[in-house]
Amino acid sequence: MGDLQQLYDAVVEGNAAQARAIVAGALTAGRDRRELLDKYLYPAIDEAGRRVKMNEYVMPDLLAAARALKGALEVINA
């Protein structure tokens, strides 16, 4: 799993299935859980929140991003 930017994008875009799959692949490949959280997942949800503040996203977009983050966290915590 080389390009984890896709994980960031999946969360920002609210794609829970893709976020879960990328996290599962990254963990299988030996990536560190903390790295996934600190470099990709938390910044992604921050970006979704920023987009709401800037009126680029509406609340359903933020909720979709939160669901994608939740899905990724479920895989990390499994």
N, C-alpha and C positions, 0 to 999 in steps of 0.2 A: 504494500500500500504506500505508494510514493506521494501522491498529491492529496494532502489532507485539506487543501483549500476547498475541495468538494464538500467536505463535512461542514465547514463554515457556511458555504453557500446553501446547503440543504437545510440547515437550521434557519437561516435568514429567510429563505423562500418557503419555509413551513412544510418541507417534505420529510415527514417522519419516517417513512419506509426507507428512504435513501439514507437518512442519518443513522438509523439503526444498522443498516447493512454496512455502511462505511466503518462505523465503530466496531462492529463485529470483525470485519476484515482487518482493521488496524490492530485490534487486540490479538487476533490470531497470528499476525505478523510480528508480535512482540512489542508493539508500541506501548509507551507508558500511559497509564490512565490519567495521571496528573497532567501530562503534556496535552492530551486531548481536551481536558477540561480548560486548562489555563490559556492555551494558544488558539483554540478553535471554538469550543462550545460557549464559554462565557463571553468572549468577544462577539460571537454571533448574536446572542440574545441581547447584548448591549446595543449592537447595531440595529436590531429590529426596534428596540425601544427608542433609539435616536430617530429612526425614520418616522415613528409615530409622532414624536415631538415636532418634527419638521413638516408634518402633514403629508408625508410621502406614503405612509401606511395608515390604515384605519385599524381599529381595535381587533377585528377578526384576523387581520394579518399578523398582529402581535400574538394573538391566541394560537394561531397555527404554528408560529415559530416556537412558542412555549411547548406545544404538544410535540414538536420535533425534538426539542431539547429533552423533554421528559422521556421520550422513546430512547434517545441515546443514553441517557442516564440509567435507564432500566437495564440496558445491555452492559454498561460499565459495572453496575452493581450486582449483576447476576453471578 
